[in-house]
Amino acid sequence: MKEKMKLKRIEEWEVYKGRPLTICGPCSAESREQLMETAKELAMAGKTDIFRAGIWKPRTRPDSFEGVGREGLAWLREVKRETGLPVATEVANSAHVNDALKFGVDVLWIGARTSANPFAMQDIADALEGVGATVLVKNPVNPELNLWIGAIERIAKAGIAKIAAIHRGFSAYEHTLYRNQPKWLLPIELKRAIPDLPLICDPSHMGGSREYLLEISQKAMDLNYDGLMVESHVSPDSALSDKAQQVTPMQLTELLNNLVLRNQVSGDTTFTDTLAELRSQIDLYDDQLLELLEQRMLVAETIGKYKKENNITILQSSRWEEVMNKAVSKGASKGLSDEFINSLFRAVHQESINHQNSVMNNS
């Protein structure tokens, strides 16, 4: 049995002043002037708990702006001295960790490409051994829960107690509304696996455009996330990286002021009694769903027997297409999204195939 990770709840973090914890600043440190001006405006607005800026930028294409490098760490140190804000930057290897710590960087975050690489994660974890840093681990590029958990575990094994997960969405080949697909269920499952782990949303990278920042941030707050990492630049339209998703400090302040923060619990007995009754109805419907699924699988097994007797393949593509089209159409008429119907019926279909396969190959 694995030893439970010893993590500090976010309420124990020195920088935490209340929900949401805010980590704000430009995508990239581009110049001392740009960094200082942005930091001073954010500090003056009073809405930022931690100032962030990328020093080393892992870009997809080699001719893109890849950050100013080690020189920018001196700028971050000056930001910290001038504004009093703790500072954060991204690290991708042990050399980055060592340099950042030498310059007094308070918070290190690990990007999606790095968290997907166990070798890189172990390299970083080894560099953090015995260091009292705060480390934020972004979700891997692909939606693999165990890979995300593994990255967090490596940091925890190095003795780091202040760790948070950053949900920035997952890459997809096909075009979607957001730059990265949220797949909200995955971070919820992460929280189930590690209950004390603070969860922070990165709406900037998830949406890829400033027009989506408020709706994504509000969804995160409604799901009881602990904080937000939002990119803010003194002049977003002239930014050297990710200009479309950054906002000015003034726009950031407006965004945070417009967030509705909801309570996790209520002392109203009428509310709690009503909620308990509604939840009992949900439990009843869940039981009925499971009974219906059991009956459906029994029918699938019977079909498997007939296919076996007649030497027919399990997969019938035309029949599957017919089922899906009908389900999507009916689902839409009942207020159910195409995404949900597709996910549900694919899972049901796979389970039906498993049952039929068991029947057909059981001598």
Beta strands, then each sheet from edge to edge (+ up, - down):
strand 1: 21-25
strand 2: 50-52
strand 3: 87-90
strand 4: 107-110
strand 5: 134-138
strand 6: 162-167
strand 7: 199-201
strand 8: 227-231
sheet 1: 1+ 2+ 3+ 4+ 5+ 6+ 7+ 8+ 1+
end
